[in-house]
């Protein structure tokens, strides 16, 4: 059962790394996107989908950590979960910056078109582009709010993890103190056993001497009574 859980944890970790790399590649595509706005929107939809899958896998990894029997393994997986959550938030910030950079580039292109002039169709295209930019700006604002909520959750989870680590540290310290106390008790018991062994040996020697004296006395009395002439 433990082996199956380890395999599931590794698979989940590999999927998290895969989504992370795919998101980074899409963010780079957004930075280099020359337009049109529809292409940028398509890239943003792909990024949203990857973030949803990544968030789900991180939640699964956290759940697997809570199901671990060994405390050390549980804490290690929780630490990896927090690291991946921080990485995801960093990717979200990079995503926002990439969108802003792309928006700036599109704005510059529009300014160039305005300076060069254009027909009615170009004007209409610019209007559509501005509407799309407004929508993209709204999406960025929503993403920032989501990042803020995730950061709050991350702070709370970090506080919980610190509490768990502090409790584990106290438990280890208490166990160490109990071990030291038990070691002292064992040493004391060993000394007492050695003392009792020496006393037992002394008692046996005294008993032997007492018996020897007793038999010597009996033999002396018998000798005097049975062989008084000797």
C-alpha positions in Angstrom: 0.0 0.0 0.0 2.8 2.4 0.9 4.6 1.6 -2.4 1.4 2.5 -4.3 1.1 5.8 -2.5 4.8 6.6 -3.3 4.1 6.0 -7.0 1.0 8.2 -6.9 3.0 11.0 -5.3 5.8 10.7 -7.9 3.3 10.7 -10.8 1.5 13.7 -9.3 4.8 15.6 -9.0 5.8 14.8 -12.6 2.4 16.1 -13.8 2.9 19.3 -11.8 6.4 19.8 -13.4 4.9 19.2 -16.8 2.1 21.8 -16.4 4.6 24.3 -14.9 6.9 24.0 -18.0 3.9 24.3 -20.4 2.7 27.4 -18.6 6.2 29.0 -18.8 6.3 28.2 -22.6 2.9 29.8 -23.1 3.9 32.9 -21.1 7.0 33.2 -23.4 4.6 32.9 -26.4 2.5 35.8 -25.0 5.6 38.0 -24.6 6.5 37.4 -28.2 3.0 37.5 -29.6 2.8 40.3 -32.3 -1.0 40.1 -32.5 -3.7 40.1 -33.5 -5.7 40.4 -30.3 -7.5 37.1 -31.1 -4.2 35.2 -31.0 -3.4 36.8 -27.5 -6.9 35.8 -26.3 -6.3 32.2 -27.5 -3.0 32.0 -25.7 -4.6 33.3 -22.5 -7.3 30.7 -22.7 -4.7 28.0 -22.9 -2.8 29.5 -19.9 -6.0 29.5 -17.9 -6.7 25.9 -18.7 -3.1 24.9 -17.7 -3.4 26.8 -14.4 -6.6 25.0 -13.6 -5.0 21.6 -14.1 -1.9 22.6 -12.2 -4.0 23.9 -9.3 -5.9 20.7 -9.2 -2.7 18.5 -9.1 -1.2 20.6 -6.3 -4.4 20.1 -4.3 -4.2 16.4 -4.9 -0.5 16.4 -3.8 -1.5 18.2 -0.6 -4.3 15.6 0.0 -1.7 12.8 -0.4 0.5 14.5 2.1 -2.3 14.5 4.7 -2.8 10.7 4.1 0.8 9.8 4.9 1.4 7.7 8.0 5.0 8.7 8.5 5.3 12.3 9.9 8.6 13.0 8.1 7.2 12.0 4.7 4.1 14.0 5.3 6.1 17.1 6.1 8.4 16.6 3.1 5.4 16.4 0.7 3.8 19.4 2.4 7.0 21.4 1.8 7.1 20.4 -1.8 3.4 21.4 -2.1 4.2 24.9 -0.7 7.1 25.2 -3.1 4.9 24.4 -6.1 2.2 26.8 -4.9 4.8 29.6 -4.7 6.0 28.7 -8.2 2.5 28.8 -9.5 2.0 32.3 -8.0 5.3 33.4 -9.6 4.0 32.1 -13.0 0.8 34.0 -12.5 2.7 37.2 -11.9 4.8 36.5 -15.0 1.7 35.9 -17.0 0.2 39.3 -15.9 3.5 41.1 -16.9 3.6 39.3 -20.2 0.0 40.4 -21.0 0.9 44.0 -20.0 4.0 43.9 -22.3 1.9 42.5 -25.2 -0.7 45.1 -24.6 1.9 47.8 -24.7 3.2 46.4 -28.0 -0.3 46.3 -29.5 -0.8 49.9 -28.4 2.3 51.0 -30.1 1.2 49.2 -33.3 -2.1 51.1 -33.1 -0.3 54.4 -32.7 1.7 53.6 -35.8 -1.5 52.8 -37.7 -3.0 56.1 -36.5 0.0 58.1 -37.7 0.0 56.3 -41.0 -3.8 56.7 -41.5 -6.1 54.0 -42.7 -9.5 53.3 -44.2 -12.7 52.6 -42.3 -11.9 48.9 -42.0 -8.7 49.6 -40.2 -10.6 52.0 -37.9 -13.1 49.3 -37.1 -10.3 46.8 -36.5 -8.8 49.2 -34.0 -12.1 49.5 -32.2 -12.4 45.8 -31.9 -8.8 45.6 -30.7 -9.5 48.1 -28.0 -12.6 46.2 -26.8 -10.5 43.0 -26.6 -7.8 44.9 -24.7 -10.4 46.1 -22.2 -11.6 42.5 -21.8 -8.0 41.3 -21.4 -7.4 44.0 -18.7 -10.5 42.7 -16.9 -9.1 39.2 -17.0 -5.8 40.5 -15.7 -7.6 42.2 -12.8 -9.4 39.0 -12.1 -6.2 37.1 -12.1 -4.6 39.6 -9.7 -7.5 39.1 -7.3 -7.1 35.3 -7.6 -3.4 35.7 -6.8 -4.2 37.8 -3.8 -6.6 35.1 -2.5 -4.1 32.4 -3.1 -1.4 34.3 -1.3 -3.7 34.7 1.7 -4.4 30.9 1.6 -0.6 30.3 1.2 0.1 32.4 4.3 -2.4 30.5 6.3 -1.1 27.1 5.1 2.5 28.3 6.0 1.3 29.2 9.5 -0.3 25.8 9.9 2.9 24.1 8.6 5.0 26.1 11.0 2.7 25.1 13.8 3.0 21.4 12.8 6.8 21.7 12.7 6.9 23.4 16.1 4.7 20.6 17.5 6.9 18.0 16.0 10.0 19.7 17.3 8.6 19.7 20.8 7.6 16.1 20.5 11.2 15.2 19.4 12.6 17.2 22.3 10.3 15.6 24.8 11.2 12.1 23.4 14.9 13.0 23.7 14.4 14.1 27.3 12.5 10.8 28.0 15.3 8.9 26.4 17.9 10.6 28.5 15.8 9.9 31.6 15.5 6.3 30.6 19.2 6.1 30.0 19.9 7.4 33.5 17.5 4.9 35.0 19.1 2.1 33.1 22.6 3.1 34.3 21.3 3.4 37.9 19.7 -0.1 37.6 22.9 -1.5 36.2 24.8 -0.1 39.2 22.3 -1.5 41.6 22.5 -5.0 39.9 26.3 -4.9 40.1 26.0 -3.9 43.8 23.5 -6.7 44.6 25.7 -9.2 42.7 28.7 -8.2 44.8 26.7 -8.4 48.0 25.3 -11.8 47.0 28.9 -13.0 46.5 29.9 -11.6 49.9 26.9 -13.2 51.5 27.8 -16.6 49.9 31.4 -16.3 51.2 30.2 -15.4 54.7 27.7 -18.4 54.6 30.5 -20.7 53.5 32.8 -19.4 56.2 30.0 -19.9 58.8 29.4 -23.4 57.6 33.1 -24.1 57.7 33.4 -22.8 61.2 30.3 -24.7 62.3 31.7 -28.0 60.9 35.1 -27.3 62.4 33.4 -26.8 65.8 31.4 -30.0 65.5 34.4 -32.0 64.5 36.4 -30.5 67.4 33.6 -31.4 69.9 33.3 -35.0 68.5 37.0 -35.4 68.6 37.2 -34.4 72.3 34.3 -36.7 73.3 35.2 -39.7 71.2 38.9 -39.5 71.3 39.8 -37.6 74.5 43.3 -39.2 74.7 44.4 -37.7 71.3 
